[in-house]
Amino acid sequence: MELHKRLREAYPELRFLDKYNLLPPTVLGLAVYLFGGASALFIGFFLSTALLYHGTFTVNSLTHLFGRRRYVTTDTSRNSMLIALITMGEGWHNNHHYYMASTRQGFSGGKSTSLTTL
């Protein structure tokens, strides 16, 4: 609990987002609607949000069933190259469970399909 309090004090933007958590998606939805109308709102906000959720659920369910276990962990997490390619690197789920502090999902032996770390 003490760490949470220190982090909240150190990062005022997190306090702001915690207090006004509906503001970013509302602003994004409004901006997309103003930029491209109702079809842009559907594709650029609702559809993309649904696809994001499906990608997240896919990683959290399928990578505990299928793939290879590079590291021994206390759960059933696995790495899946197919899911990593579809989700821009998030399929290296066993790596995440083994070394949770790493921001880089593909940190071992050339497995850097995460576009977020390029």
VEXDREN-2710 file (C-alpha; in Angstrom, 1 decimal):
% VEXDREN-2710
k/r/px/py/pz
1/MET/0.0/0.0/0.0
2/GLU/2.9/2.3/0.8
3/LEU/4.3/1.9/-2.7
4/HIS/1.0/2.7/-4.3
5/LYS/0.8/5.9/-2.3
6/ARG/4.3/6.9/-3.3
7/LEU/3.7/6.2/-6.9
8/ARG/0.5/8.3/-6.9
9/GLU/2.4/11.2/-5.3
10/ALA/5.3/10.9/-7.8
11/TYR/3.1/10.8/-10.9
12/PRO/0.3/13.4/-10.8
13/GLU/-0.9/12.4/-14.3
14/LEU/-1.8/9.0/-12.9
15/ARG/-3.9/10.7/-10.2
16/PHE/-5.6/12.7/-12.9
17/LEU/-6.3/9.6/-15.0
18/ASP/-7.5/7.7/-12.0
19/LYS/-9.9/10.4/-11.0
20/TYR/-11.2/11.1/-14.6
21/ASN/-10.9/7.7/-16.1
22/LEU/-13.7/8.2/-18.6
23/LEU/-12.2/11.4/-20.1
24/PRO/-9.6/9.9/-22.5
25/PRO/-12.0/7.4/-24.2
26/THR/-14.7/10.1/-24.4
27/VAL/-12.3/12.6/-26.0
28/LEU/-11.0/10.0/-28.4
29/GLY/-14.5/9.0/-29.4
30/LEU/-15.6/12.6/-29.9
31/ALA/-12.4/13.4/-31.9
32/VAL/-12.9/10.4/-34.2
33/TYR/-16.5/11.3/-34.7
34/LEU/-15.7/14.9/-35.5
35/PHE/-12.9/13.9/-37.9
36/GLY/-14.8/11.3/-39.9
37/GLY/-18.5/11.0/-38.8
38/ALA/-20.4/8.0/-37.7
39/SER/-18.6/5.4/-39.8
40/ALA/-15.2/6.6/-38.4
41/LEU/-16.6/6.4/-34.9
42/PHE/-17.7/2.8/-35.5
43/ILE/-14.5/1.7/-37.1
44/GLY/-12.0/4.0/-35.3
45/PHE/-13.4/3.6/-31.8
46/PHE/-16.0/0.9/-31.3
47/LEU/-14.5/-1.8/-33.6
48/SER/-10.9/-1.1/-32.7
49/THR/-11.8/-1.3/-29.0
50/ALA/-13.6/-4.6/-29.5
51/LEU/-10.6/-6.0/-31.4
52/LEU/-8.2/-4.8/-28.7
53/TYR/-10.3/-6.6/-26.0
54/HIS/-10.4/-9.7/-28.1
55/GLY/-6.6/-9.6/-28.6
56/THR/-6.1/-9.2/-24.8
57/PHE/-8.5/-12.1/-24.0
58/THR/-6.8/-14.2/-26.7
59/VAL/-3.4/-13.6/-25.1
60/ASN/-4.6/-14.3/-21.6
61/SER/-6.4/-17.5/-22.5
62/LEU/-4.8/-19.2/-25.5
63/THR/-1.2/-18.6/-24.3
64/HIS/-2.0/-20.6/-21.2
65/LEU/-3.1/-23.5/-23.3
66/PHE/-0.9/-23.5/-26.5
67/GLY/2.7/-22.8/-27.2
68/ARG/6.1/-23.5/-25.7
69/ARG/7.3/-23.0/-22.2
70/ARG/10.8/-21.5/-22.4
71/TYR/10.9/-20.7/-18.6
72/VAL/9.7/-22.7/-15.6
73/THR/7.0/-20.7/-13.9
74/THR/4.4/-21.5/-11.2
75/ASP/1.5/-21.2/-13.8
76/THR/0.8/-22.6/-17.3
77/SER/1.9/-19.6/-19.3
78/ARG/3.4/-20.3/-22.7
79/ASN/5.0/-18.4/-25.6
80/SER/3.2/-18.4/-29.0
81/MET/4.8/-17.0/-32.1
82/LEU/1.5/-16.9/-33.9
83/ILE/-0.2/-14.9/-31.2
84/ALA/2.9/-12.7/-30.8
85/LEU/2.8/-11.8/-34.5
86/ILE/-1.0/-11.0/-34.3
87/THR/-0.7/-9.0/-31.1
88/MET/2.6/-7.2/-31.9
89/GLY/4.6/-9.2/-29.3
90/GLU/2.2/-9.9/-26.5
91/GLY/2.2/-13.6/-27.3
92/TRP/5.5/-14.1/-25.5
93/HIS/3.4/-14.6/-22.4
94/ASN/5.7/-17.1/-20.6
95/ASN/8.5/-14.5/-20.8
96/HIS/6.1/-12.0/-19.2
97/HIS/5.3/-14.4/-16.3
98/TYR/8.9/-15.3/-15.8
99/TYR/10.3/-11.7/-15.7
100/MET/7.4/-9.4/-15.1
101/ALA/9.5/-6.3/-14.7
102/SER/10.6/-6.4/-18.3
103/THR/8.9/-4.1/-20.7
104/ARG/10.2/-6.1/-23.6
105/GLN/8.2/-9.2/-24.3
106/GLY/10.6/-10.9/-26.7
107/PHE/13.8/-10.5/-24.8
108/SER/15.4/-13.9/-25.5
109/GLY/17.4/-15.1/-28.5
110/GLY/16.1/-13.0/-31.4
111/LYS/12.5/-13.2/-30.3
112/SER/11.9/-9.5/-30.6
113/THR/8.6/-9.3/-32.5
114/SER/7.3/-6.6/-30.1
115/LEU/7.0/-3.5/-32.2
116/THR/6.8/-1.4/-29.0
117/THR/10.5/-1.9/-28.3
118/LEU/11.9/-1.2/-31.7
END
